[in-house]
Amino acid sequence: MEQELKDKYFEALESVIDPELDIDLVNLGLIYDVSGSVEGVIDVKMTLTSMGCPAAPQLMEEVRQALLAFEEVSTVNVELVWTPAWSKDMMTRYGKIALGIHE
């Protein structure tokens, strides 16, 4: 997948907000990878801040919908992964500032 296209998809995923932390999944560092094929199939690897997150189904569906909004995307497969384990170190600088984490 071209970097320009990947960047476009990551930008779209910034619209998916974690309901507990009120910050988007990209800046929280929860979206690990977005890849795709010429046929319009997009694969997303993501994680959550905790394994028992009650918002998991909602967040995964919102990720799907954010990417299905693109005309060239026909299918979005979202894989929830736990390796590597999420930590605050995966957050962007913006995400850390928004949560008041100063390092």
N, CA, C and O of each residue as an XYZ file, in Angstrom:
412
protein
N       0.854     -1.179      0.000
C       0.000      0.000      0.000
C       0.900      1.243      0.000
O       1.880      1.319      0.741
N       0.546      2.198     -0.839
C       1.306      3.440     -0.917
C       1.195      4.210      0.394
O       0.152      4.191      1.047
N       2.276      4.887      0.772
C       2.289      5.638      2.028
C       1.225      6.731      2.040
O       0.613      6.989      3.076
N       1.002      7.373      0.897
C      -0.008      8.439      0.817
C      -1.406      7.895      1.151
O      -2.179      8.534      1.863
N      -1.706      6.721      0.630
C      -2.995      6.086      0.893
C      -3.094      5.660      2.361
O      -4.128      5.849      3.003
N      -2.018      5.091      2.875
C      -1.983      4.672      4.276
C      -2.201      5.880      5.191
O      -2.950      5.798      6.165
N      -1.551      6.991      4.878
C      -1.716      8.216      5.665
C      -3.163      8.696      5.630
O      -3.691      9.163      6.639
N      -3.797      8.580      4.479
C      -5.192      8.990      4.331
C      -6.098      8.141      5.226
O      -7.024      8.658      5.851
N      -5.825      6.849      5.282
C      -6.635      5.965      6.115
C      -6.397      6.229      7.602
O      -7.340      6.234      8.393
N      -5.150      6.447      7.976
C      -4.857      6.778      9.376
C      -5.546      8.085      9.770
O      -6.060      8.214     10.881
N      -5.552      9.043      8.858
C      -6.220     10.318      9.134
C      -7.718     10.089      9.363
O      -8.310     10.693     10.257
N      -8.316      9.233      8.570
C      -9.742      8.926      8.740
C      -9.991      8.249     10.089
O     -11.021      8.481     10.722
N      -9.057      7.423     10.519
C      -9.220      6.725     11.787
C      -9.088      7.653     12.992
O      -9.448      7.277     14.107
N      -8.579      8.848     12.776
C      -8.532      9.840     13.859
C      -9.931     10.298     14.253
O     -10.103     10.981     15.262
N     -10.925      9.925     13.460
C     -12.309     10.269     13.804
C     -12.922      9.275     14.789
O     -14.005      9.517     15.321
N     -12.233      8.158     15.033
C     -12.731      7.146     15.960
C     -12.189      7.475     17.352
O     -10.985      7.404     17.600
N     -13.099      7.833     18.248
C     -12.731      8.329     19.571
C     -12.980      7.272     20.637
O     -14.043      6.652     20.676
N     -11.997      7.074     21.494
C     -12.181      6.189     22.647
C     -13.162      6.867     23.601
O     -12.896      7.978     24.061
N     -14.287      6.224     23.906
C     -15.317      6.886     24.709
C     -14.906      7.161     26.154
O     -15.454      8.066     26.783
N     -13.964      6.410     26.686
C     -13.534      6.630     28.065
C     -12.483      7.725     28.164
O     -12.510      8.531     29.095
N     -11.566      7.758     27.218
C     -10.455      8.710     27.287
C     -10.688      9.958     26.447
O      -9.985     10.956     26.604
N     -11.671      9.905     25.557
C     -12.037     11.031     24.701
C     -10.888     11.496     23.797
O     -10.722     12.688     23.541
N     -10.110     10.534     23.328
C      -9.014     10.789     22.387
C      -9.113      9.731     21.291
O      -9.552      8.607     21.537
N      -8.705     10.097     20.096
C      -8.830      9.160     18.975
C      -7.848      7.987     19.100
O      -6.814      8.079     19.763
N      -8.209      6.897     18.445
C      -7.430      5.664     18.528
C      -6.031      5.795     17.954
O      -5.102      5.143     18.432
N      -5.868      6.630     16.937
C      -4.552      6.802     16.325
C      -3.597      7.459     17.314
O      -2.488      6.967     17.523
N      -4.013      8.557     17.920
C      -3.138      9.257     18.863
C      -2.945      8.493     20.164
O      -1.965      8.714     20.875
N      -3.870      7.598     20.478
C      -3.670      6.722     21.631
C      -2.669      5.603     21.318
O      -2.191      4.920     22.224
N      -2.357      5.422     20.036
C      -1.427      4.369     19.643
C      -2.074      3.003     19.561
O      -1.388      1.984     19.649
N      -3.393      2.969     19.393
C      -4.116      1.704     19.364
C      -4.212      1.083     17.972
O      -4.516     -0.102     17.840
N      -3.956      1.876     16.940
C      -3.969      1.349     15.571
C      -2.530      0.974     15.227
O      -1.673      1.843     15.068
N      -2.278     -0.320     15.115
C      -0.924     -0.788     14.861
C      -0.558     -0.775     13.375
O       0.575     -0.456     13.014
N      -1.519     -1.123     12.520
C      -1.197     -1.187     11.094
C      -2.472     -1.134     10.268
O      -3.530     -1.613     10.676
N      -2.332     -0.537      9.095
C      -3.386     -0.543      8.085
C      -2.715     -0.975      6.794
O      -1.758     -0.346      6.342
N      -3.214     -2.042      6.204
C      -2.659     -2.519      4.944
C      -3.815     -2.872      4.030
O      -4.955     -3.007      4.474
N      -3.512     -3.021      2.754
C      -4.603     -3.302      1.836
C      -4.137     -3.850      0.514
O      -2.945     -4.014      0.252
N      -5.117     -4.123     -0.301
C      -4.858     -4.672     -1.624
C      -5.536     -3.809     -2.677
O      -6.323     -2.912     -2.373
N      -5.205     -4.108     -3.906
C      -5.772     -3.374     -5.032
C      -7.279     -3.621     -5.135
O      -8.003     -2.797     -5.694
N      -7.745     -4.724     -4.611
C      -9.156     -5.099     -4.717
C     -10.049     -4.362     -3.737
O     -11.253     -4.617     -3.699
N      -9.496     -3.454     -2.942
C     -10.313     -2.689     -2.010
C     -10.511     -3.340     -0.656
O     -11.395     -2.941      0.102
N      -9.696     -4.340     -0.343
C      -9.767     -5.001      0.954
C      -8.714     -4.388      1.873
O      -7.527     -4.378      1.549
N      -9.156     -3.879      3.017
C      -8.257     -3.233      3.967
C      -8.196     -4.084      5.226
O      -9.223     -4.531      5.737
N      -6.986     -4.302      5.716
C      -6.771     -5.037      6.961
C      -6.225     -4.071      8.005
O      -5.271     -3.336      7.751
N      -6.842     -4.084      9.172
C      -6.428     -3.210     10.265
C      -6.048     -4.080     11.449
O      -6.802     -4.965     11.851
N      -4.865     -3.819     12.005
C      -4.464     -4.446     13.259
C      -4.541     -3.369     14.317
O      -3.933     -2.305     14.194
N      -5.304     -3.663     15.364
C      -5.452     -2.692     16.434
C      -5.472     -3.407     17.773
O      -5.624     -4.627     17.842
N      -5.319     -2.644     18.816
C      -5.411     -3.176     20.167
C      -6.292     -2.253     20.986
O      -6.855     -1.289     20.466
N      -6.406     -2.549     22.250
C      -7.183     -1.727     23.173
C      -6.322     -1.452     24.404
O      -5.309     -2.116     24.623
N      -6.724     -0.489     25.188
C      -5.946     -0.173     26.384
C      -6.039     -1.273     27.426
O      -5.152     -1.408     28.269
N      -7.123     -2.070     27.374
C      -7.253     -3.205     28.294
C      -8.044     -4.319     27.617
O      -8.886     -4.060     26.756
N      -7.769     -5.550     28.010
C      -8.432     -6.702     27.397
C      -9.932     -6.720     27.670
O     -10.696     -7.240     26.857
N     -10.358     -6.174     28.774
C     -11.773     -6.207     29.127
C     -12.541     -4.978     28.709
O     -13.603     -4.699     29.267
N     -12.038     -4.238     27.745
C     -12.683     -2.996     27.319
C     -14.097     -3.271     26.809
O     -14.267     -3.991     25.826
N     -15.107     -2.710     27.461
C     -16.487     -2.960     27.034
C     -16.838     -2.293     25.701
O     -17.839     -2.643     25.076
N     -16.024     -1.342     25.273
C     -16.300     -0.630     24.026
C     -15.673     -1.308     22.806
O     -15.768     -0.779     21.699
N     -15.039     -2.456     22.984
C     -14.337     -3.123     21.880
C     -15.200     -3.308     20.636
O     -14.776     -2.898     19.555
N     -16.394     -3.908     20.730
C     -17.195     -4.096     19.510
C     -17.556     -2.773     18.836
O     -17.525     -2.671     17.610
N     -17.892     -1.777     19.620
C     -18.240     -0.458     19.081
C     -17.040      0.173     18.370
O     -17.183      0.699     17.266
N     -15.875      0.125     18.985
C     -14.683      0.724     18.385
C     -14.288      0.009     17.095
O     -13.917      0.652     16.113
N     -14.367     -1.307     17.100
C     -14.022     -2.060     15.892
C     -14.984     -1.725     14.754
O     -14.564     -1.612     13.603
N     -16.261     -1.566     15.066
C     -17.244     -1.200     14.030
C     -16.993      0.220     13.540
O     -17.121      0.483     12.344
N     -16.647      1.123     14.415
C     -16.360      2.496     14.000
C     -15.122      2.557     13.112
O     -15.065      3.365     12.184
N     -14.135      1.715     13.386
C     -12.950      1.626     12.519
C     -13.386      1.159     11.135
O     -12.979      1.734     10.126
N     -14.210      0.121     11.086
C     -14.715     -0.388      9.792
C     -15.430      0.718      9.018
O     -15.149      0.950      7.842
N     -16.348      1.390      9.689
C     -17.152      2.418      9.025
C     -16.307      3.596      8.547
O     -16.571      4.150      7.480
N     -15.306      3.982      9.316
C     -14.441      5.104      8.916
C     -13.721      4.798      7.612
O     -13.517      5.691      6.790
N     -13.337      3.550      7.417
C     -12.612      3.187      6.200
C     -13.545      2.828      5.046
O     -13.202      3.035      3.882
N     -14.715      2.294      5.362
C     -15.685      1.996      4.299
C     -16.238      3.267      3.662
O     -16.878      3.205      2.612
N     -16.002      4.400      4.279
C     -16.447      5.673      3.710
C     -15.682      6.025      2.430
O     -16.121      6.881      1.661
N     -14.548      5.370      2.201
C     -13.775      5.625      0.991
C     -14.323      4.779     -0.145
O     -14.563      3.582      0.014
N     -14.516      5.408     -1.277
C     -15.098      4.747     -2.446
C     -14.328      3.503     -2.863
O     -14.924      2.513     -3.288
N     -13.007      3.552     -2.742
C     -12.175      2.433     -3.204
C     -12.147      1.256     -2.229
O     -11.615      0.196     -2.559
N     -12.713      1.430     -1.033
C     -12.686      0.368     -0.021
C     -13.996     -0.414     -0.059
O     -15.081      0.154      0.066
N     -13.870     -1.730     -0.235
C     -15.069     -2.581     -0.288
C     -15.231     -3.428      0.975
O     -16.349     -3.751      1.376
N     -14.118     -3.781      1.588
C     -14.140     -4.647      2.768
C     -13.081     -4.182      3.750
O     -11.972     -3.818      3.360
N     -13.438     -4.197      5.044
C     -12.471     -3.865      6.089
C     -12.465     -5.005      7.098
O     -13.487     -5.330      7.702
N     -11.300     -5.597      7.264
C     -11.111     -6.651      8.261
C     -10.347     -6.050      9.435
O      -9.231     -5.556      9.271
N     -10.952     -6.093     10.617
C     -10.308     -5.545     11.808
C      -9.876     -6.707     12.689
O     -10.695     -7.518     13.121
N      -8.579     -6.771     12.946
C      -8.031     -7.819     13.809
C      -7.599     -7.187     15.121
O      -6.787     -6.263     15.138
N      -8.140     -7.683     16.203
C      -7.789     -7.219     17.531
C      -6.607     -8.056     18.004
O      -6.706     -9.279     18.108
N      -5.481     -7.389     18.294
C      -4.266     -8.103     18.707
C      -3.833     -7.624     20.088
O      -4.166     -6.515     20.505
N      -3.103     -8.456     20.774
C      -2.632     -8.112     22.124
C      -1.115     -8.091     22.214
O      -0.553     -7.850     23.282
N      -0.452     -8.345     21.085
C       0.997     -8.312     21.032
C       1.415     -7.391     19.907
O       0.993     -7.602     18.770
N       2.207     -6.402     20.163
C       2.736     -6.051     21.479
C       1.647     -5.448     22.364
O       0.681     -4.858     21.880
N       1.830     -5.611     23.650
C       0.875     -5.045     24.605
C       0.943     -3.524     24.540
O       2.024     -2.946     24.430
N      -0.219     -2.882     24.609
C      -0.279     -1.427     24.544
C       0.309     -0.826     25.817
O       0.145     -1.362     26.913
N       0.991      0.288     25.645
C       1.467      1.071     26.782
C       1.387      2.537     26.396
O       1.265      2.865     25.215
N       1.455      3.415     27.374
C       1.366      4.848     27.090
C       2.510      5.328     26.205
O       2.416      6.395     25.598
N       3.586      4.552     26.125
C       4.712      4.911     25.260
C       4.334      4.854     23.777
O       5.031      5.427     22.941
N       3.248      4.175     23.450
C       2.803      4.060     22.061
C       1.986      5.263     21.612
O       1.709      5.426     20.424
N       1.603      6.099     22.561
C       0.806      7.276     22.233
C       1.651      8.308     21.504
O       2.866      8.381     21.687
N       0.987      9.102     20.678
C       1.683     10.213     20.029
C       1.909     11.319     21.056
O       1.349     11.293     22.151
N       2.713     12.257     20.692
C       2.959     13.407     21.573
C       1.639     14.125     21.863
O       1.375     14.519     23.000
N       0.820     14.288     20.836
C      -0.483     14.929     21.010
C      -1.337     14.168     22.024
O      -1.946     14.772     22.907
N      -1.380     12.842     21.892
C      -2.166     12.018     22.798
C      -1.720     12.175     24.231
O      -2.547     12.278     25.137
N      -0.412     12.194     24.444
C       0.123     12.360     25.798
C      -0.239     13.730     26.368
O      -0.632     13.843     27.530
N      -0.105     14.757     25.554
C      -0.450     16.112     26.019
C      -1.929     16.184     26.360
O      -2.303     16.761     27.380
N      -2.774     15.602     25.513
C      -4.222     15.653     25.728
C      -4.618     14.962     27.025
O      -5.607     15.344     27.650
N      -3.863     13.954     27.435
C      -4.170     13.240     28.670
C      -3.377     13.781     29.860
O      -3.499     13.272     30.974
N      -2.570     14.808     29.623
C      -1.808     15.407     30.707
C      -0.615     14.575     31.138
O      -0.167     14.673     32.280
N      -0.096     13.756     30.229
C       1.092     12.941     30.542
C       2.320     13.733     30.095
O       2.481     14.057     28.918
N       3.160     14.029     31.047
C       4.389     14.800     30.756
C       5.590     13.929     31.047
O       5.773     13.442     32.162
N       6.399     13.743     30.031
C       7.601     12.911     30.204
C       8.821     13.713     29.844
O       9.939     13.204     29.919
